[in-house]
Amino acid sequence: MNVQTHKITPKGLRGWWASPPRSGMRRIIWPFEYRHLRAFGRVRTAAGIVLVGLGVVTLVGGSFAAVAIAWGIVFLAAAAANLAWAAWLMAIARSASART
């Protein structure tokens, strides 16, 4: 008769960000990205490979001039960040699938 209604959707931004429940450093991952870890890991790996290619082409095409070296470092740093994040996402995905 007096049934309480429970909302399925979380309340506000804090509730949305907390779903699905995660612990530790996993909380900094965007919730949509956390729900699709393998797909985002693959996309970040592909983007990292493209950035490595851009960095190499910039260095070789610019004849190792100062400006080309600066832009090459920017591309290679972004590639390193993307590949590190992708490796972390794939490690989380592997550990999550082992538990279920």
N, C-alpha and C positions, 0 to 999 in steps of 0.2 A: 504494500500500500504506500508506505512512505519510503520509496527507494531513492537513494541519493544518486544524483547524476554525476558521473565522473567524466570530465572532458578528456578526450584522447590527446588533443593537441596541447603542447606545453604553453604556459603563460609567459608572454613577453619575450624579449630578446634573450634574457638570461636562461629561461626555460628552454627556448629553442636551441640555444647554443649547447646546453647540457644534454640534449638528446642526440644520439644514443649515449647512454652513460659511458664515460671513459675516465681513465685515471692518469695522473702524472702529466708527462710531456705530451701525451696524446690529445690533451685538451686544446692545444694550440692549432690543431688541424681543423679546418673548416668542416662543419658537420656533413655537408653534401659530399665533400671529398672523402671523409671518413667512411661513409656508406659505400663508396666505390673506390676502395684503395687500389686494387689491381689496375683498373682503367687509368686512374690518375698517375699511378706509378709508371705505366707504359707511356703515357703522353709526356710526362716529364723526362723520361729517358730519351724519347725521340727529340724533344726540344733541346735537350743537352747535346745530343749528337749534332743537330743542326747548328747550334751555337759553336761547337768545336770547329765545324767546317767553316763557319763564318770567320772565326778567329784566325784559322790557318790561311784562308784566302786573303784576309785583310793583311796579315803579316807578309805573305809572299807577294801579293799584288802591289803592296806599298813599298816594296824594296827595302823593308826594314827601316823606314824613315821614322822619326820620333812620333809623328801623329799616328802612323800606322801601328807602331808598337803600343801606343796608348789605347787605341781602339781595339787592338788584338787582345790586350790584357783585360779590357772590359768584357769582351765577348767570352774569353776563356774563364774569367771569374764567374760570370753568369752561368756558364756551362757547368762549372764545378759545383755551384750551388744547386742547380737543377738535378744533376746526377746524384749528389749527396742526399737531397730530399727524396728523390725517387727510390734510392736504396733503402732509406728509412721506411718509406711507405710500404715497399715490398716486404721488408722484414716484419713489419707489423701485420701485414696480410698473411704471411706464412705462419706467424705465431698464433694468430686468431683462428686460422683454419685447423691447426693442430689440436686446439682445445675443444672444438665442436665435433 
